[in-house]
Amino acid sequence: MSQASVASTSPTMSTQTTVGEPLPYDVLVHISDKVCETDFASLCALRLVSKATNEIAEPKVFASTSISFTNRPYTPSQLEAMASGTSPYSRWTTNLSIPENALIPLELADRDPLQGEERDRLLACQTEFLVPALESLQGLKSVKFDTSRRSPYEDVLSALARLPNLEALINTNCDYHEPIPAHLEKFSNLRHIALSNIYLYPGTVAVLKRMLARSLTTLEIFTLDPHQLWDPDAESYTSVKLEDLFDKGTGTSPSPSLPALRALKVTGVELAATSIPILRSLVKLQVTSLEPHSNDVEDGFWGALENLGVRLEHLEVAHLSPAAIKYLVSYEGLRELQLGSTSFSKSDDHFAQFAPDVLSKHRKTLTRLSLSCLDVAEFRCTEEDFELIYQCAQLDTLTFGYTESSSKPGRAPTVSLDLLLPRLAERLPRLRQLYIYPKPGGTHFIGMSRGAHEKIISTFVKGVCDVHFANTVPRFKLLGPKNCGPFDFDLETRRFFEVKETLPPT
């Protein structure tokens, strides 16, 4: 056996065996790890250096794979190689992505970019090799699949469901109308299920019930982001309760049990006290409302969480009701809090209502705090507001909306940027990322002209770059609004400056 072979199969012998003097095996592994992090193209080239480097680099090169006929001339040869069952894809691929419009639709439509002979050739390749290629990925653990009614998703789902090691199914844009493909029922023992843009018709709910029943004991992460459905009889959007997606329990337990479920993300799904038996192991909860001012979380839900002893570490919700605040101050250990994700709350002083008790209770553990979507009347950027934030000395990431003036007369003034930014650097020593978004005097940018919007952004950027850090150097990375920044810090001038992204020459 050659030195290269011994080195590549016996990492424990790295102190005695070297490949291509003077680099030992473990050094080559370290190099490939670093190259993989920073320059994937060079990692691919590393395979050509020697047999030893190929054996080290190849698993990393083929660990993640994407299949797409869009602007990918090599996809036919890729699929044929995969279908053979002897390619590196079959040996090493654990993550697969099939993005939007990646596959050739079975029925031709006027809007299809591919027409004529080219489409016929690629469709023939897809028909012959796609399913065998998927079936060859016996080590596949995670798939992200963008589906539509025009894609051959049924064969794809059926092939994926037969893979023995699949743990995560992330099905995006699954805009199925009835009947929903029954192939979803064939997946089992999944740890991560994510379904977006799905229509929750009664038949769909029935299929989801049977699908989830096959992963009850293994499911750790569940995401459901459905389409809205208008009910003409009730003149409102239909809704579904979380427990409606699961079959009733048996024996002494009338409710289903998901012993491994740790993360739940739902949109437009009602959470009530009756949902709690499903969520005994929950540590991360993200709730998004479909309609402004809607409340998909009943007060009894928070009380049931407290009574059951469930202690959330991550919470994302549009608004904290008094019942939610009472729950959050009943324990310690919250690590991440994000408020105002989609809808506008109705009451002023939202931050002042929850912050004294909630932030004080979790000041030792809170590492991420996002207030960017709160109304300027709810979070005003006053001295009192930031004194409550400064007590959370473990904060790693802070996000908030900033307005230069109070929205109503007689209220405490907003802290100026030249005072605020240096103080954040001094009072939050562990802060590594600071996201600030300028806000107009009203609620949001709704109805504002593009020119007025751009003026607010430019005024904010100038204000940030004018701040002088006389007594401290910020450790945090400063990120601003969309299409603005990021910012770098100049040690000589002790000021931030905006980094303009430059486009590559054409």
Buried (B, 14 or more C-beta within 10 A) or exposed (E): EEBBEBBBEEEEBBEEBBBEEEBBBBEBBEBBEEBBEEEEEEBBBBBEBBBBBBBBBBBBBBBBBBBBBEEEEEBBEBBBBBBBBEBBBBBBBBBBBBBEBBBBBEEBEEEEEBEEEEBEEBBEBBEBBBBBBBBBBBBBBBBBBBBBEBBBBBBBBBBBBBBEEBBBBBBBBBBBEEEBBBBBBBBEBBBBBBBBBBBBBEBBBEBBBEBBEBBBEBBBBBBBBBBEBEEEEEEEBBBBBBBBBBEEBEEEEEBBBBEBBBBBBBBBBBBBBBBBBBBBBBBBBBBBBBBEEBBBBBBBBBBBBBEBEBBBBBBBBBBBBEBBBBBBBBBEEBBBBBBBBBBBBEEBEBBBBBBBEBBEBBBEBBBBBBBBBBBBBBBBBBEEBBEBBBBBEBBBBBBBBBBBEBBEEEEEEBBEBBEBBBBBBEBBEEBEBBBBBBBBEBBEBEEBEEEEBEEBBEEBBEBBBEBEBEEBEBEBBBBBBEEBBEBEBEEEEBBBBBEEEEEEEE
